[in-house]
Amino acid sequence: MLPEWLDPASLQWVILGSIGFVVYVMFLVARFVQKAITKFLLFVVLAGVGLSLWIQREDLQDCVDTCECAIYGATVDIPDDVLPVECR
């Protein structure tokens, strides 16, 4: 279970920051890695991580409506002011 201060809204910003970091690392790989196969494999892995983060971010947008939030299997607490009435 994630800490209570880490709600779905703040997690979306954390995920966006993480995606930005992955893009930055992809730039570094493109700039400094010399071998083509290594560069390609690193790009595939980093693109997979970025896609996975984006999918988790989209799931967080919908989870308040379903009354259950989780990111990579860890439960995320929904604040009471955002929680729909039928979920209380």
Phi, psi and omega per residue, in radians:
M1 nan 2.381 3.133
L2 -1.409 2.786 3.123
P3 -1.050 2.680 -3.096
E4 -1.122 -0.540 -3.111
W5 -1.260 -0.204 -3.137
L6 -1.655 1.449 -3.124
D7 -1.563 3.002 -3.096
P8 -1.004 -0.646 -3.121
A9 -1.161 -0.785 3.136
S10 -1.245 -0.556 3.092
L11 -1.128 -0.596 3.099
Q12 -1.090 -0.688 3.102
W13 -1.213 -0.660 3.095
V14 -1.103 -0.726 3.135
I15 -1.158 -0.719 3.094
L16 -1.078 -0.703 3.065
G17 -1.107 -0.674 3.109
S18 -1.160 -0.684 3.091
I19 -1.122 -0.714 3.071
G20 -1.050 -0.700 3.097
F21 -1.128 -0.720 3.112
V22 -1.090 -0.722 3.106
V23 -1.104 -0.714 3.096
Y24 -1.078 -0.756 3.116
V25 -1.136 -0.638 3.080
M26 -1.090 -0.684 3.080
F27 -1.087 -0.768 3.122
L28 -1.092 -0.711 3.104
V29 -1.080 -0.802 -3.134
A30 -1.092 -0.595 -3.060
R31 -1.408 -0.694 -2.940
F32 -1.948 -0.353 -3.140
V33 -1.422 2.233 -3.028
Q34 -1.599 -0.696 -3.054
K35 -1.349 2.271 -3.039
A36 -1.113 -0.750 -3.102
I37 -1.174 -0.689 3.098
T38 -1.141 -0.748 3.119
K39 -1.065 -0.784 3.137
F40 -1.093 -0.815 -3.131
L41 -1.110 -0.728 3.098
L42 -1.123 -0.681 3.095
F43 -1.100 -0.726 3.137
V44 -1.107 -0.800 3.139
V45 -1.106 -0.818 -3.123
L46 -1.156 -0.656 3.083
A47 -1.133 -0.661 3.079
G48 -1.113 -0.728 3.096
V49 -1.118 -0.780 3.127
G50 -1.096 -0.746 3.110
L51 -1.122 -0.732 3.104
S52 -1.060 -0.753 3.104
L53 -1.109 -0.728 -3.138
W54 -1.110 -0.710 3.117
I55 -1.126 -0.728 3.096
Q56 -1.096 -0.660 3.115
R57 -1.110 -0.748 3.107
E58 -1.120 -0.684 3.103
D59 -1.109 -0.619 3.116
L60 -1.156 -0.538 3.120
Q61 -1.169 -0.582 -3.094
D62 -1.601 -0.250 -2.972
C63 -1.253 -0.449 3.138
V64 -1.141 -0.607 3.118
D65 -1.224 -0.541 -3.126
T66 -1.588 -0.052 3.083
C67 1.244 0.133 3.117
E68 -2.368 2.179 3.117
C69 -2.127 2.358 3.056
A70 -2.646 2.539 3.056
I71 -2.231 2.088 -3.061
Y72 0.879 0.665 3.091
G73 1.523 -0.161 3.126
A74 -1.581 2.269 -3.114
T75 -1.236 2.390 3.102
V76 -1.994 2.222 3.113
D77 -1.330 2.367 3.100
I78 -1.699 2.209 3.120
P79 -1.068 2.583 -3.093
D80 -1.084 -0.552 -3.121
D81 -1.275 -0.310 3.118
V82 -1.751 -0.383 -3.068
L83 -1.176 2.218 3.097
P84 -1.082 2.708 -3.069
V85 -1.064 -0.690 -3.107
E86 -1.188 -0.207 3.130
C87 -1.647 -0.177 -3.068
R88 -1.400 nan nan
